[in-house]
Amino acid sequence: MTERKPPDLTFESWIDKQIRESTERGEFENLPGAGQPIPPGAADEDWWLRSALKREGLSADALLPESIVLRRDRERLLDTVRGMRSEREVREAVSELNDRIVRWLRMPSGPPVPIAPVKLEEVVAQWTAERGAARVEATKPRTVRDTTDEQRGSHWWRRIFSRTR
């Protein structure tokens, strides 16, 4: 247990005295990391926070207020649903986001950020339109110029011949 600061000493001199006595006792010898260079970025005042996030496998989004996370998720929603395979998945993702937004609107915390629920049918319609355009592109007949050498099964003599033209 640490001793209490005597009333006749200033705080700074008391700390200096404790450091000096600890050094004399050898308590600062053989510490982990002794003699190693200071890690890059340690001059940053938040180095410990960055290292803790990295060690725990978390992203910096865990530190953001809920309102900003919701705003960011709303802006990235179309990119998120673009990779989904069924309309049901899209509807579930949009509904889940809308539920989170409504919960935040009922009990706001953090900075006040203007945010409203997403219109489900508009997102589904846009997802369907993009998916339809992708299907049309996929079913469009490909020309020889659209294919790569590997897709054509090109031989070495075709590659040489195509370079000479």
C-alpha angles and dihedrals in degrees: 000000000000117000119240121256111262112241094235094059127077116238094248095050091047091054091046090051092051092049092048093049092047091051091051091051089051096241092140094056123102094014117162110267094022111154093012123118118262108263116255112267094025089120087066110096091227096051092116091053093050092048092048091051091048093047092050093044094240130140124231088251088082087071096052122100115258093246093058092045090052092049091050093047090050091052092048095044096104091051089048096052094041091083095047118111104209138041089234090061090050092050092049092050093049092045091050091051091047090051091053091048093049091048090052092047090053093049108019119195132176124018116351105254119177106240134153134188117275120253102247098203093051092054092047091048092050091046090050092048093050091046091050091050090050091051092050090050091048094050094045110111112254123228126216089258091057093057128077126230091260093052092050092049089239120196127216093257092055091053091049092046093049091053094054094055 
